[in-house]
Amino acid sequence: MAQELEFETKTLVELDEFHTLHTFFQTAGQRAITQHNHYFETPNFALKEAGSALRIREKNGKSTFTLKQPAQVGGLLETHQVITGNEQKQAINENRLPDGEVLQHVTSLMVHSNDLRFIGTLTTERLELPYGGGTVCLDKSSYLGQVDYELEFEGTSMDHAEQTLTSILNQTNIQRKKTPNKVARFFAQKANGRT
């Protein structure tokens, strides 16, 4: 089990802006990594109400069970737990979530693990690049019949992340858009009856 603070900010971009960002960061010849985020929630959205999200991320042949929740110092506190392929299958197919630190933190939010259900998968093709003392992510995400493009910057603090993202957008003449996180966009699409 590991915990980390994450200070990230993001904006959705149009496809042509996504291409502009690839040119700006000189990404020719670099390959994106595909990751699958399998989301879990209660029928009454108890995690969402707590400002939290629960997922299993499948990436590079490994599966990581993660709870994201608001951190007291700003940003997000992520609790991670590496799980086996069999544990991932049981979680998705049987709603049997792996025991451990992640579920202990879920329980601390007054959410009962027996109430959690697999609700769907969001797939992201991500290109990560070091930039400005942090990490730039260029993401193409597909979920429930929707495709979107996103620029994300993860920094050392929220101020650092915000300032760097603003600088990138100014340099590329891209307008910032109000951008919910991936799980919120996934839930919005699901609420619209998409499967």
N, C-alpha and C positions, 0 to 999 in steps of 0.2 A: 504494500500500500504506500502510496505517495500522495502528498498534498503540495499544491503550488498556487501562488497568486498569479492571476492573469490580468494584465492591463491591455485591453485591446479596444480598438474603435474601427468602424467600418462604414462603407457606403455601397449601396447597389449602384451598378453602372450599366449602361446600354452596351450592346455587342460592339458597336464601333468604338466606344470608349475603352472597352476591354482590350481591343486591338491596339489602341493608342497606348495603353499602359504596358502592353507587351513590348511595344517599340521603345518606350521610355526606359524600361528596365533591361532592354537588350536580351530578351529571353530566347532568341533563336537558338535552336539546338538543345534546349533544356526540356526535359520531359516532366509532365505533371504526374503526381502520385494520386491514384484513385483510393478513396476511402468511403466506407459505407457506415453511416450513423443509424443505428437501430434504436428508436425511441420508445420509452416506456412512460406510462402515466396512469393515474387512477381515473375511473369514470367521471368523477366530479372535479378533475383537474387540480388536485390538491398540491402537486408540485409546482404547477404554474402559479397558483395562488401564493405560494411561498417564494416566488421569484426564482425557482430552481428548475433544473432539467436533469433527466436521467437517460443515459444512453450507453450502448455498447458500440465502440468504434472498431471496425475491422480495417486494418491497414498493414500492408506488407506481410500478410500471413499471420498477424498477431491480432488478438482481441483484447480491448481494454474497456472495462466497466467504469464509468465516470459519473459522478454527481457534480453538477455545477450549481453553486449557490452564491448569493451576494456576500462579499467580504466586508467586514466592518471598516476596513481602511480604503474602501473603494475597489473597483474591479470585481473579479470573481474568484472565489475559492473553489478549486477543483480537487476532488478526491478521486484518485485513480487506483484501480486494482486490475492487474493482468489476470485474464481468465483463459481457460482452455476452449478449444473448439467445441467440445461436447457441452461445456457449461453454456456457451453461447447458443447452441442449438436448443438446449432445454429452456433457456430464457425466452427465446423467440417462439418456439413451437408449443411449449407447455406452461409458459408463464412461471417457470421455476427459476427465480433469480439466485445468483451465486451468493452464498454466505460470505461475510467478511466485513471489512471496515466501511465499504460503500453503503451496504444495507444498514449498518449501525448508524451512519450519518443520516440516512433517509428516515430511519425511525426517530431520530432526534428532532425531525421536522414534524413529528406527530402524524406521519404517513405510515400505514400498515403495509408491509411488503406483500401480503396476500391480496391487497386491492390493486396492485400494479399490473398493468397489461401491456403487451407489445402493441404499439399502434401504427408502426410503419417505418419505412427506411428512406433516408435522404442520401443520395450518392453525390460526392464532390470530387471533381478533378482539381487538385490543388498544386500550384507551383509556389514554393517557398523560397524567398531570397533574403539574405542579410542586407539590411539597409538602415542607415542613420542610427546605428546603435540598437537596432531591434530587428524585427522580421516582418517583411511584406508577404502577404498571401494574395495570390490571384486565384479566385475560386469560380468554377463553373459548377453549379449545383442543379441536380435533377430530382424531382420529387412530385408524386401525384399528378403527373401530366404537365408539370411546370418546369421551366428551365430559367435560371437567373444567373447573373454575373455580379461579382463582388470584389471590391478591394478592401483588404483588412490590414491593419498595422498593429503589431503587438510590441509594446515598448516596456520601459522600465518603471513607468508610472502612468497614470491617466493623462497628466499634463504632457508628458513626453509623447505618448501615443497620439493625442489630439493635435499637438503642434506639428508632428511629422506628417500625419495624414493631411492636414490642411496645406502644408507645404507642397506635398506631392500633387494635390488637386490643383493648387494655384499654378504649378509648373506645367501641368498638362491641360489647363483650361477645362477641367471637368467640374461640374456643379455637384455639390454634396447633396445627397438625398437622405431623408429620415429613413433609417434602416433598422427594422427589427432583426433580432438574431435569427439564425437558421431555424431553430426549433419553433420560434414564434411564427415564422413564415410557413413552416410545415403545418402547424396547427391551424393557421388561417385558411390554408388551402384545403385541409381536411374538413374544416367547418363549412366550407363551400360545397361539400358533398363529393369531393374528389377522392378516388381510391387508387 
